[in-house]
Amino acid sequence: MSTRAYLDHAASGLLREKAQAAWLELSGEAYANPSASHQEGRKAKAALTRLRKQAGELLGRKARELIFTSGGTEANNAALRGYAGARPSARIFFSPLEHPSVSATLERIAQRGPNPVVSIAVKPDGVFDLADLRQREFHSGDLVVLQAVNNETGILQPLEETAKWVHAQGGRLFCDAVQASCTLDLAALLSVCDLFSLSSHKFGGPKGVGLLGVNEGVDFIPDLLGGQQEAGRRAGTETLPGVAGMLVALIEAQATWPKRAQKDQTLWEHFAKGLQAQPACLQILGTQSAHSPHIFAALFASPADELLMQLDLKGVSASSGSACQVGNPEPSPVLLAMGIQPEQARGLVRFSFGPETGLAEVDLALRAMGEIYG
């Protein structure tokens, strides 16, 4: 029987064995700087080129459309600043659903100008309000920012429908797909996006590695300067072993996503059924919307920080939403946008599953909740 239940995989998961092996192999075989002109450098460059080509084939993208980054946060920053810098007249539409690395970047862009940044409403079910976007003045070249899967609630966003409308107006769509890689078909999902971001450690790859996709023909200027790496679009020596580990993990995650989604949905439903008997559970999020089953979010009568401490003492690791917001006492903008009152929003706890999560871990969490509120 499990002594602890790690239910915070949306923040970070275990490094997959094959990904670790790939990291170690490239660390030994291709240790040189890929930008160097000597034999060792050329060997590293060839390995990087091969990995980029494989990533493109997996994601249905041309290799030259992919930029390796230090993670999802850098990819999100680079996508937004790169597009805004290249298209200073473009307006950027987003909603409070976005990850802090997106919303904070857009706040900075709005402060510095000249790009207008426009907030779009969120419906009470936690879904981006496409009807509100359609009512706005929208010009060719404007950018819409939309997550695939909300990192706090797990709710799926109307990516395909939004992309169809945006492209009909001559606009572009950027998708933060960081939470979409484990339970969705990424190639199909990203086929409607002009720019997208991924983060390695969300799907079992090493930390410190990510991916930014920028379609050919999309205006973009580099955010990091000082070198000609990544075809001049991202300065800095590439983390070649990390890229190798990320790709191996992504291949494995995408090969197993249908089975993983089915397993996680069983866990999600089991968790929901167990919490329905808990009076302290005020609301389970995602019951009225399509959701990714690897994220289970609920509102509780206690403040999240107090409940998480008690859960940790009882062997359960969970979170109060985005790991990037730890230490922020303010209620989640995502929940406030959904019309949830601030006091209730402070009771948000997110449980998230990984490949190895089973019923034993969920049952341990349910028993802990029963003891805390018993």
PyMOL commands that set and color helices and strands:
alter all, ss='L'
color gray80, all
select helices_A, chain A and resi 17-29+39-59+63-65+72-86+100-112+130-134+159-168+186-190+200-202+229-232+240-275+304-313+323-325+333-337+342-345+359-373
alter helices_A, ss='H'
color red, helices_A
select strands_A, chain A and resi 5-6+66-69+92-94+117-119+143-145+172-176+195-199+210-214+281-284+295-300+316-317+348-352
alter strands_A, ss='S'
color yellow, strands_A
deselect
rebuild
show_as cartoon
